[in-house]
């Protein structure tokens, strides 16, 4: 009865449509869906295009939440890495002793360069990859959600410092 709801019917119909029409593009807006639904000869195709919009919107929202979760993981990686480096710097005199040679400033500068590279990769790596893959909206979503998570971690640190 409702065979148009089955995913295999949906995808086989889209494949047939793409084979018939080389310029076929997936409808992305409600206006495109409405025009395709009105112009389609059968009621079945009309329902298919309406269900296509629902599936497409669900897919887009799932991708958004996936990007937000992955940006949280990247921001958490930055937080853990900077916490480890801060712990090393805070206990540097205990770990290394009082150092009077030029090796300690050299070590700190190299650590700074490596830290900038690692945190830059965690914050900017995936957004640059998405941007170069022509997913510009997703790239900015990923970048700004990573930055928002980092601001969230800063707010937590400030709150803990104020409570201590």
C-alpha positions, -999 to 999 in steps of 0.1 A, spaced: 0 0 0 26 26 10 55 12 -10 68 47 -17 79 49 19 103 20 15 139 33 10 147 8 -18 117 22 -38 128 58 -31 164 52 -42 155 31 -73 131 58 -84 158 85 -80 183 63 -100 157 59 -128 151 96 -127 188 104 -130 192 80 -159 164 96 -178 174 132 -171 211 140 -171 205 174 -156 186 159 -126 195 176 -93 181 167 -59 154 191 -49 167 212 -20 140 237 -12 103 235 -5 96 256 -36 115 231 -58 96 203 -42 62 220 -47 69 227 -84 81 191 -90 51 178 -71 27 199 -92 44 191 -125 47 153 -119 21 132 -136 14 108 -108 3 112 -72 31 87 -64 58 110 -77 43 139 -58 44 120 -26 80 109 -34 92 144 -38 75 155 -5 91 126 13 124 135 -4 123 169 13 117 152 47 146 128 42 169 155 30 161 178 60 166 149 84 200 141 67 211 178 70 201 180 107 220 147 114 251 161 97 248 193 117 247 174 150 276 152 138 297 182 130 289 197 164 299 165 182 331 162 162 339 199 169 334 191 207 359 163 204 384 185 187 379 213 213 383 187 240 416 176 224 428 212 225 417 215 261 435 183 271 467 191 252 469 227 266 462 213 301 491 188 297 515 216 284 503 239 313 510 211 338 545 207 323 552 244 325 538 247 360 560 219 373 590 226 350 614 235 378 605 203 397 608 181 366 639 197 351 655 214 380 670 249 379 684 252 344 709 279 335 717 269 299 702 281 267 685 247 262 655 257 283 645 287 262 651 266 231 629 238 245 601 263 253 602 279 218 601 245 202 573 235 225 554 267 215 558 259 178 547 223 182 518 234 204 507 260 178 508 233 151 489 207 170 461 231 182 460 247 148 455 213 133 428 204 158 409 237 153 414 244 116 422 211 100 387 197 94 372 231 85 398 237 59 393 202 45 355 208 44 360 242 27 383 228 1 357 200 -5 333 228 -14 312 223 18 316 259 28 285 261 51 296 230 70 332 243 72 321 275 89 297 255 112 325 233 122 349 261 128 325 283 148 312 254 169 348 244 178 355 280 188 322 280 208 333 248 227 366 264 234 349 295 248 327 272 269 358 256 284 372 290 291 340 300 309 343 268 330 379 275 339 370 311 349 341 298 370 364 273 388 390 300 394 364 324 409 351 296 432 386 288 445 
